[in-house]
Amino acid sequence: ATDVNMARLMTLSCAAAIDEVGPNMARDKIAMIKFVVPELTSRVVDRAVQVHGGAGVCSDFPLARALAGLRTLRIADGPDIVHKRTVALLEIKRMAKQMGLEDELKQRARSRL
C-alpha cells in the first residue's frame, strides 16, 4: 500500500509541476514516474500472478494479458535505464549549478565530444 501511495503522490506532484512550470522544467519528475510507476505496476501484477499460481498465467484470467501488456509498455516507452539516466544527469546539472560548477561541467561535456 505504501508503494502505491508513493507512486500516486509522485504522479500528482509531476502533474502539478507540469501545470506550474511546464514539461521542460518538470523533466526530472516525468522521468521518475516513467520508471517508478511501471516497475510498481509490474510488481503488483507479478504478486497477483503468484497468488493465483498456474491460473495466473492461464489465458482464462486477465493477469497473463496484463503482465505481457505491462512489459510491452515498459519497452515501448523506452528502457527504464534511459529514464534513470535522465534523472541522474538532471540532478548532476542541478547540483553543479548550485555549487557554481556549471561552467566546468559544460567544459567536461564538450571535451568528451
Secondary structure in CASP SS format (residue, H / E / C, confidence):
PFRMAT SS
TARGET T0000
AUTHOR 0000-0000-0000
METHOD secondary structure of the structure
MODEL  1
A C 1.00
T H 1.00
D H 1.00
V H 1.00
N H 1.00
M H 1.00
A H 1.00
R H 1.00
L H 1.00
M H 1.00
T H 1.00
L H 1.00
S H 1.00
C H 1.00
A H 1.00
A H 1.00
A H 1.00
I H 1.00
D H 1.00
E H 1.00
V H 1.00
G C 1.00
P C 1.00
N C 1.00
M C 1.00
A C 1.00
R H 1.00
D H 1.00
K H 1.00
I H 1.00
A H 1.00
M H 1.00
I H 1.00
K H 1.00
F H 1.00
V H 1.00
V H 1.00
P H 1.00
E H 1.00
L H 1.00
T H 1.00
S H 1.00
R H 1.00
V H 1.00
V H 1.00
D H 1.00
R H 1.00
A H 1.00
V H 1.00
Q H 1.00
V H 1.00
H H 1.00
G H 1.00
G H 1.00
A H 1.00
G H 1.00
V H 1.00
C C 1.00
S C 1.00
D C 1.00
F C 1.00
P H 1.00
L H 1.00
A H 1.00
R H 1.00
A H 1.00
L H 1.00
A H 1.00
G H 1.00
L H 1.00
R H 1.00
T H 1.00
L H 1.00
R H 1.00
I H 1.00
A H 1.00
D C 1.00
G C 1.00
P C 1.00
D H 1.00
I H 1.00
V H 1.00
H H 1.00
K H 1.00
R H 1.00
T H 1.00
V H 1.00
A H 1.00
L H 1.00
L H 1.00
E H 1.00
I H 1.00
K H 1.00
R H 1.00
M H 1.00
A H 1.00
K H 1.00
Q H 1.00
M C 1.00
G C 1.00
L C 1.00
E H 1.00
D H 1.00
E H 1.00
L H 1.00
K H 1.00
Q H 1.00
R H 1.00
A H 1.00
R H 1.00
S H 1.00
R H 1.00
L C 1.00
END
